[in-house]
Amino acid sequence: MLRNRLLTALLLAPLVILAILKLSQTEFALLWGGVILVASWEWSYLAGLEKKLARLLFVSAILLTLLLVRYWMPVTLDWWLLGPVILWWLAWSIILRKMPDRLLSVRYPLVAKIASGWFVLVTTWMFPVWLRLNFSPVQVLY
């Protein structure tokens, strides 16, 4: 298992680095959006959506959100947008560190899993694209 992960990393890492450094802003946003859409398909299944239509609706909601964010994406991210995202990731990193076993034993409602997936996937796309748009590829790579 570890060997397969290492081989995958050795193959994908150079491709990811090249994509970050060499693609235009739009190409990077599209490629990263494609990765996020594939991840949203997986998340939908892990969240408990078993029917293809439900999974497609979740992926469509992510796609629509990415398109709206890209169209509306501000040059500067205000604290009202940036603050909750930073607090979300900080809180979950502390919670995951402190009590990982307890988190695994909780049965979360489907709505919570879908909402958290939407938040995680959209912000995971939004911030690298925002960095690439407003700073440089090196900041994204960093």
N, CA, C and O of each residue as an XYZ file, in Angstrom:
568
protein
N       0.824     -1.187      0.000
C       0.000      0.000      0.000
C       0.873      1.257      0.000
O       0.646      2.175     -0.788
N       1.861      1.293      0.878
C       2.755      2.446      0.945
C       3.534      2.595     -0.365
O       3.761      3.707     -0.841
N       3.934      1.471     -0.931
C       4.687      1.503     -2.189
C       3.855      2.144     -3.301
O       4.362      2.961     -4.071
N       2.584      1.772     -3.380
C       1.705      2.354     -4.396
C       1.522      3.851     -4.195
O       1.491      4.617     -5.159
N       1.403      4.258     -2.950
C       1.253      5.694     -2.667
C       2.516      6.461     -3.043
O       2.438      7.560     -3.591
N       3.663      5.889     -2.753
C       4.920      6.543     -3.117
C       5.072      6.651     -4.630
O       5.485      7.693     -5.139
N       4.745      5.593     -5.343
C       4.833      5.631     -6.808
C       3.867      6.664     -7.386
O       4.219      7.402     -8.306
N       2.660      6.713     -6.847
C       1.683      7.706     -7.298
C       2.199      9.117     -7.036
O       2.091      9.989     -7.899
N       2.753      9.342     -5.860
C       3.289     10.665     -5.524
C       4.455     11.036     -6.438
O       4.565     12.181     -6.877
N       5.314     10.076     -6.721
C       6.460     10.350     -7.606
C       6.014     10.694     -9.019
O       6.673     11.474     -9.705
N       4.909     10.122     -9.455
C       4.396     10.435    -10.788
C       3.598     11.734    -10.812
O       3.725     12.531    -11.741
N       2.782     11.942     -9.794
C       1.890     13.105     -9.803
C       2.552     14.402     -9.356
O       2.202     15.471     -9.856
N       3.487     14.334     -8.438
C       4.109     15.557     -7.908
C       4.715     16.426     -9.013
O       4.445     17.626     -9.047
N       5.523     15.865     -9.915
C       6.063     16.724    -10.985
C       4.976     17.309    -11.879
O       5.088     18.449    -12.329
N       3.924     16.533    -12.137
C       2.834     17.042    -12.973
C       2.086     18.177    -12.282
O       1.721     19.163    -12.923
N       1.862     18.046    -11.003
C       1.180     19.104    -10.242
C       2.045     20.362    -10.206
O       1.541     21.469    -10.399
N       3.326     20.196     -9.963
C       4.239     21.347     -9.927
C       4.269     22.048    -11.281
O       4.214     23.276    -11.346
N       4.357     21.277    -12.357
C       4.332     21.872    -13.701
C       3.014     22.601    -13.960
O       3.012     23.697    -14.520
N       1.906     22.006    -13.559
C       0.604     22.645    -13.764
C       0.525     23.970    -13.017
O       0.030     24.961    -13.554
N       1.008     23.989    -11.791
C       0.961     25.222    -10.996
C       1.841     26.299    -11.614
O       1.437     27.459    -11.693
N       3.028     25.928    -12.048
C       3.985     26.920    -12.531
C       3.773     27.341    -13.981
O       4.073     28.481    -14.335
N       3.267     26.455    -14.823
C       3.231     26.738    -16.265
C       1.865     27.072    -16.846
O       1.794     27.721    -17.890
N       0.788     26.654    -16.211
C      -0.534     26.926    -16.771
C      -0.942     28.374    -16.536
O      -0.514     29.006    -15.570
N      -1.778     28.889    -17.436
C      -2.328     30.231    -17.222
C      -3.307     30.175    -16.051
O      -3.657     29.098    -15.567
N      -3.740     31.349    -15.607
C      -4.681     31.398    -14.481
C      -5.965     30.640    -14.795
O      -6.469     29.890    -13.960
N      -6.485     30.835    -15.983
C      -7.726     30.157    -16.372
C      -7.519     28.659    -16.498
O      -8.344     27.875    -16.031
N      -6.426     28.256    -17.125
C      -6.139     26.822    -17.259
C      -5.972     26.168    -15.890
O      -6.455     25.059    -15.664
N      -5.287     26.858    -14.978
C      -5.104     26.331    -13.633
C      -6.447     26.194    -12.920
O      -6.713     25.174    -12.284
N      -7.292     27.220    -13.026
C      -8.615     27.180    -12.391
C      -9.443     26.023    -12.948
O     -10.130     25.336    -12.192
N      -9.385     25.804    -14.250
C     -10.135     24.711    -14.872
C      -9.595     23.343    -14.449
O     -10.366     22.446    -14.109
N      -8.280     23.187    -14.470
C      -7.686     21.911    -14.080
C      -7.981     21.602    -12.615
O      -8.387     20.489    -12.282
N      -7.777     22.581    -11.746
C      -8.023     22.377    -10.323
C      -9.517     22.144    -10.078
O      -9.895     21.367     -9.202
N     -10.355     22.818    -10.853
C     -11.790     22.576    -10.763
C     -12.146     21.148    -11.145
O     -13.010     20.535    -10.519
N     -11.483     20.613    -12.173
C     -11.702     19.219    -12.556
C     -11.336     18.260    -11.437
O     -12.051     17.292    -11.177
N     -10.221     18.533    -10.779
C      -9.802     17.704     -9.636
C     -10.847     17.781     -8.526
O     -11.191     16.764     -7.925
N     -11.345     18.970     -8.255
C     -12.351     19.155     -7.209
C     -13.661     18.450     -7.576
O     -14.323     17.894     -6.700
N     -14.039     18.465     -8.843
C     -15.262     17.773     -9.248
C     -15.127     16.260     -9.087
O     -16.076     15.593     -8.674
N     -13.959     15.717     -9.410
C     -13.724     14.286     -9.177
C     -13.798     13.996     -7.676
O     -14.390     13.002     -7.257
N     -13.200     14.866     -6.881
C     -13.246     14.699     -5.421
C     -14.682     14.802     -4.907
O     -15.053     14.099     -3.967
N     -15.483     15.665     -5.508
C     -16.874     15.807     -5.057
C     -17.685     14.552     -5.378
O     -18.587     14.190     -4.623
N     -17.376     13.892     -6.479
C     -18.032     12.622     -6.803
C     -17.711     11.590     -5.714
O     -18.597     10.871     -5.251
N     -16.459     11.528     -5.318
C     -16.051     10.606     -4.251
C     -16.689     10.991     -2.920
O     -17.181     10.128     -2.193
N     -16.681     12.281     -2.601
C     -17.256     12.743     -1.333
C     -18.730     12.371     -1.258
O     -19.217     11.947     -0.210
N     -19.437     12.531     -2.370
C     -20.869     12.229     -2.362
C     -21.124     10.776     -1.973
O     -22.077     10.486     -1.250
N     -20.295      9.879     -2.438
C     -20.451      8.471     -2.072
C     -20.092      8.232     -0.609
O     -20.805      7.528      0.105
N     -18.986      8.820     -0.170
C     -18.575      8.670      1.225
C     -19.596      9.280      2.190
O     -19.754      8.811      3.317
N     -20.283     10.325      1.738
C     -21.290     10.978      2.580
C     -22.560     10.139      2.700
O     -23.361     10.345      3.612
N     -22.739      9.201      1.787
C     -23.906      8.341      1.872
C     -24.898      8.482      0.732
O     -25.978      7.895      0.776
N     -24.547      9.250     -0.286
C     -25.417      9.350     -1.456
C     -25.096      8.162     -2.369
O     -24.023      8.102     -2.970
N     -26.024      7.236     -2.462
C     -25.752      6.023     -3.226
C     -26.316      6.075     -4.632
O     -25.776      5.430     -5.531
N     -27.380      6.819     -4.848
C     -27.986      6.907     -6.173
C     -27.197      7.881     -7.041
O     -26.760      8.936     -6.581
N     -27.026      7.504     -8.305
C     -26.235      8.336     -9.218
C     -26.819      9.734     -9.387
O     -26.078     10.711     -9.489
N     -28.145      9.828     -9.417
C     -28.766     11.140     -9.585
C     -28.424     12.059     -8.420
O     -28.105     13.230     -8.627
N     -28.486     11.546     -7.213
C     -28.146     12.351     -6.041
C     -26.684     12.772     -6.084
O     -26.348     13.908     -5.749
N     -25.825     11.859     -6.493
C     -24.400     12.184     -6.586
C     -24.155     13.225     -7.675
O     -23.355     14.142     -7.487
N     -24.833     13.090     -8.804
C     -24.698     14.074     -9.882
C     -25.213     15.443     -9.449
O     -24.643     16.465     -9.829
N     -26.274     15.473     -8.665
C     -26.783     16.746     -8.156
C     -25.771     17.414     -7.234
O     -25.592     18.631     -7.281
N     -25.108     16.616     -6.394
C     -24.081     17.170     -5.512
C     -22.922     17.735     -6.333
O     -22.464     18.850     -6.080
N     -22.449     16.969     -7.314
C     -21.351     17.438     -8.172
C     -21.785     18.688     -8.938
O     -20.993     19.615     -9.108
N     -23.027     18.717     -9.399
C     -23.544     19.894    -10.113
C     -23.596     21.111     -9.207
O     -23.306     22.226     -9.642
N     -23.963     20.906     -7.949
C     -23.993     22.021     -6.989
C     -22.583     22.561     -6.760
O     -22.386     23.771     -6.655
N     -21.608     21.662     -6.684
C     -20.216     22.105     -6.535
C     -19.787     22.879     -7.777
O     -19.195     23.953     -7.662
N     -20.077     22.349     -8.951
C     -19.706     23.021    -10.209
C     -20.339     24.405    -10.287
O     -19.661     25.374    -10.628
N     -21.611     24.510     -9.981
C     -22.296     25.803    -10.013
C     -21.646     26.783     -9.046
O     -21.455     27.954     -9.374
N     -21.308     26.302     -7.860
C     -20.665     27.172     -6.872
C     -19.295     27.636     -7.371
O     -18.948     28.809     -7.232
N     -18.523     26.725     -7.948
C     -17.199     27.105     -8.466
C     -17.320     28.151     -9.564
O     -16.537     29.100     -9.613
N     -18.296     27.980    -10.441
C     -18.494     28.966    -11.511
C     -18.898     30.326    -10.953
O     -18.408     31.360    -11.409
N     -19.791     30.322     -9.966
C     -20.208     31.589     -9.346
C     -19.044     32.258     -8.620
O     -18.855     33.470     -8.720
N     -18.275     31.470     -7.897
C     -17.136     32.029     -7.160
C     -16.109     32.586     -8.136
O     -15.558     33.663     -7.905
N     -15.847     31.871     -9.220
C     -14.852     32.332    -10.199
C     -15.303     33.628    -10.863
O     -14.496     34.528    -11.098
N     -16.577     33.714    -11.159
C     -17.104     34.927    -11.770
C     -17.048     36.095    -10.803
O     -16.728     37.221    -11.185
N     -17.365     35.813     -9.542
C     -17.472     36.869     -8.535
C     -16.176     37.099     -7.778
O     -16.056     38.092     -7.061
N     -15.205     36.206     -7.917
C     -14.014     36.203     -7.071
C     -13.401     37.599     -6.934
O     -12.983     38.207     -7.919
N     -13.357     38.085     -5.716
C     -12.805     39.424     -5.486
C     -11.285     39.422     -5.560
O     -10.630     38.390     -5.414
N     -10.759     40.594     -5.788
C      -9.306     40.736     -5.796
C      -8.761     40.533     -4.394
O      -7.711     39.918     -4.211
N      -9.473     41.048     -3.410
C      -9.076     40.832     -2.021
C     -10.156     40.030     -1.323
O     -11.346     40.276     -1.517
N      -9.747     39.082     -0.521
C     -10.710     38.304      0.249
C     -10.921     39.005      1.586
O     -10.009     39.088      2.408
N     -12.123     39.500      1.788
C     -12.442     40.206      3.018
C     -12.501     39.230      4.194
O     -12.669     38.024      4.012
N     -12.361     39.777      5.398
C     -12.365     38.952      6.600
C     -13.671     38.219      6.806
O     -13.679     37.145      7.407
N     -14.791     38.770      6.321
C     -16.066     38.076      6.494
C     -16.076     36.771      5.722
O     -16.812     35.851      6.078
N     -15.267     36.670      4.666
C     -15.174     35.432      3.898
C     -13.996     34.588      4.371
O     -14.118     33.375      4.543
N     -12.878     35.227      4.575
C     -11.660     34.522      4.954
C     -11.711     34.020      6.397
O     -11.250     32.913      6.678
N     -12.258     34.808      7.306
C     -12.300     34.454      8.724
C     -12.986     33.135      9.026
O     -12.399     32.285      9.696
N     -14.223     32.932      8.550
C     -14.888     31.657      8.833
C     -14.140     30.449      8.271
O     -14.134     29.381      8.884
N     -13.521     30.612      7.123
C     -12.790     29.495      6.523
C     -11.571     29.144      7.374
O     -11.308     27.970      7.637
N     -10.839     30.150      7.795
C      -9.668     29.903      8.647
C     -10.104     29.274      9.967
O      -9.478     28.326     10.439
N     -11.178     29.799     10.565
C     -11.672     29.233     11.819
C     -12.140     27.790     11.646
O     -11.897     26.952     12.515
N     -12.807     27.497     10.536
C     -13.260     26.123     10.246
C     -12.080     25.160     10.229
O     -12.082     24.144     10.923
N     -11.067     25.496      9.423
C      -9.914     24.595      9.287
C      -9.125     24.504     10.586
O      -8.626     23.432     10.929
N      -9.005     25.598     11.305
C      -8.305     25.580     12.589
C      -9.052     24.708     13.604
O      -8.450     23.867     14.271
N     -10.346     24.913     13.713
C     -11.149     24.138     14.670
C     -11.089     22.647     14.349
O     -10.892     21.830     15.248
N     -11.254     22.290     13.089
C     -11.235     20.868     12.735
C      -9.856     20.253     12.905
O      -9.748     19.081     13.265
N      -8.814     21.010     12.656
C      -7.478     20.444     12.868
C      -7.231     20.173     14.352
O      -6.603     19.176     14.707
N      -7.723     21.056     15.212
C      -7.586     20.835     16.662
C      -8.444     19.653     17.102
O      -7.988     18.796     17.858
N      -9.678     19.610     16.629
C     -10.581     18.517     16.996
C     -10.038     17.173     16.512
O     -10.053     16.190     17.254
N      -9.565     17.132     15.284
C      -9.016     15.877     14.748
C      -7.794     15.420     15.525
O      -7.572     14.222     15.700
N      -7.015     16.364     15.985
C      -5.811     16.033     16.752
C      -6.158     15.529     18.145
O      -5.533     14.598     18.653
N      -7.160     16.154     18.756
C      -7.502     15.848     20.146
C      -8.315     14.559     20.308
O      -8.098     13.805     21.257
N      -9.246     14.305     19.388
C     -10.131     13.149     19.600
C     -10.537     12.467     18.289
O     -11.714     12.459     17.931
N      -9.575     11.903     17.586
C      -9.906     11.277     16.299
C     -10.826     10.062     16.437
O     -11.698      9.861     15.591
N     -10.654      9.256     17.474
C     -11.484      8.061     17.640
C     -12.943      8.418     17.905
O     -13.855      7.774     17.384
N     -13.150      9.434     18.708
C     -14.517      9.857     19.023
C     -15.229     10.373     17.769
O     -16.416     10.108     17.576
N     -14.508     11.108     16.918
C     -15.109     11.628     15.692
C     -15.543     10.512     14.757
O     -16.558     10.630     14.071
N     -14.780      9.434     14.729
C     -15.120      8.311     13.862
C     -16.333      7.536     14.356
O     -17.017      6.890     13.561
N     -16.605      7.588     15.629
C     -17.721      6.823     16.181
C     -19.065      7.561     16.097
O     -20.114      6.954     16.311
N     -19.041      8.847     15.791
C     -20.268      9.637     15.704
C     -20.964      9.360     14.365
O     -20.309      9.262     13.328
N     -22.278      9.237     14.398
C     -23.065      9.077     13.172
C     -23.609     10.457     12.784
O     -24.570     10.951     13.373
N     -22.984     11.053     11.799
C     -23.351     12.393     11.369
C     -24.557     12.340     10.435
O     -24.683     11.410      9.639
N     -25.448     13.334     10.528
C     -26.584     13.377      9.594
C     -26.089     13.636      8.161
O     -25.052     14.264      7.948
N     -26.846     13.143      7.209
C     -26.483     13.299      5.799
C     -26.308     14.772      5.434
O     -25.385     15.125      4.699
N     -27.175     15.616      5.936
C     -27.091     17.049      5.629
C     -25.759     17.628      6.104
O     -25.155     18.444      5.408
N     -25.302     17.214      7.273
C     -24.025     17.706      7.803
C     -22.864     17.241      6.929
O     -21.928     18.002      6.681
N     -22.920     16.003      6.464
C     -21.843     15.489      5.614
C     -21.822     16.182      4.253
O     -20.757     16.469      3.707
N     -23.002     16.444      3.719
C     -23.089     17.135      2.427
C     -22.632     18.588      2.573
O     -21.864     19.081      1.748
N     -23.098     19.266      3.608
C     -22.731     20.676      3.820
C     -21.239     20.823      4.077
O     -20.604     21.724      3.531
N     -20.676     19.951      4.898
C     -19.239     20.050      5.161
C     -18.444     19.728      3.909
O     -17.407     20.343      3.658
N     -18.917     18.772      3.120
C     -18.249     18.463      1.856
C     -18.264     19.639      0.903
O     -17.260     19.954      0.266
N     -19.422     20.288      0.813
C     -19.527     21.460     -0.044
C     -18.522     22.529      0.400
O     -17.805     23.098     -0.424
N     -18.478     22.793      1.699
C     -17.581     23.820      2.244
C     -16.112     23.462      1.999
O     -15.328     24.292      1.540
N     -15.756     22.228      2.310
C     -14.361     21.785      2.148
C     -13.942     21.853      0.681
O     -12.877     22.382      0.365
N     -14.764     21.326     -0.203
C     -14.398     21.267     -1.625
C     -14.328     22.658     -2.258
O     -13.402     22.956     -3.012
N     -15.298     23.496     -1.953
C     -15.297     24.845     -2.549
C     -14.108     25.659     -2.050
O     -13.437     26.319     -2.844
N     -13.839     25.623     -0.750
C     -12.702     26.402     -0.240
C     -11.363     25.814     -0.700
O     -10.392     26.549     -0.874
N     -11.309     24.508     -0.895
C     -10.082     23.889     -1.391
C      -9.807     24.310     -2.832
O      -8.653     24.342     -3.258
N     -10.838     24.626     -3.569
C     -10.648     25.153     -4.927
C     -10.396     26.662     -4.885
O      -9.532     27.178     -5.593
N     -11.156     27.350     -4.052
C     -11.159     28.812     -4.068
C      -9.819     29.431     -3.689
O      -9.362     30.355     -4.362
N      -9.187     28.951     -2.641
C      -7.995     29.634     -2.169
C      -6.768     29.471     -3.071
O      -6.064     30.456     -3.293
N      -6.476     28.282     -3.599
C      -5.357     28.221     -4.555
C      -5.613     29.049     -5.817
O      -4.698     29.680     -6.345
N      -6.856     29.044     -6.296
C      -7.180     29.844     -7.488
C      -7.051     31.330     -7.170
O      -6.550     32.097     -7.992
N      -7.497     31.740     -5.992
C      -7.369     33.147     -5.585
C      -5.897     33.538     -5.474
O      -5.499     34.613     -5.924
N      -5.089     32.660     -4.872
C      -3.648     32.938     -4.785
C      -3.033     33.090     -6.169
O      -2.249     34.007     -6.415
N      -3.394     32.188     -7.063
C      -2.848     32.209     -8.431
C      -3.281     33.465     -9.177
O      -2.518     34.026     -9.963
N      -4.512     33.901     -8.922
C      -5.055     35.079     -9.583
C      -4.421     36.366     -9.068
O      -4.187     37.291     -9.845
N      -4.143     36.436     -7.775
C      -3.709     37.685     -7.163
C      -2.228     37.762     -6.829
O      -1.710     38.852     -6.588
N      -1.548     36.648     -6.811
C      -0.133     36.687     -6.479
C       0.674     36.011     -7.577
O       0.854     36.576     -8.656
N       1.152     34.826     -7.311
C       1.950     34.156     -8.338
C       1.850     32.648     -8.154
O       1.383     32.167     -7.122
N       2.291     31.909     -9.164
C       2.296     30.458     -9.050
C       3.153     29.972     -7.871
O       2.870     28.928     -7.282
N       4.187     30.728     -7.536
C       5.072     30.316     -6.446
C       4.318     30.298     -5.113
O       4.541     29.418     -4.281
N       3.426     31.272     -4.915
C       2.617     31.285     -3.686
C       1.715     30.050     -3.604
O       1.534     29.483     -2.527
N       1.158     29.641     -4.731
C       0.307     28.445     -4.756
C       1.154     27.225     -4.429
O       0.739     26.360     -3.657
N       2.315     27.161     -5.006
C       3.205     26.021     -4.771
C       3.648     25.975     -3.316
O       3.742     24.909     -2.709
N       3.917     27.155     -2.773
C       4.328     27.222     -1.363
C       3.240     26.727     -0.462
O       3.408     26.710      0.758
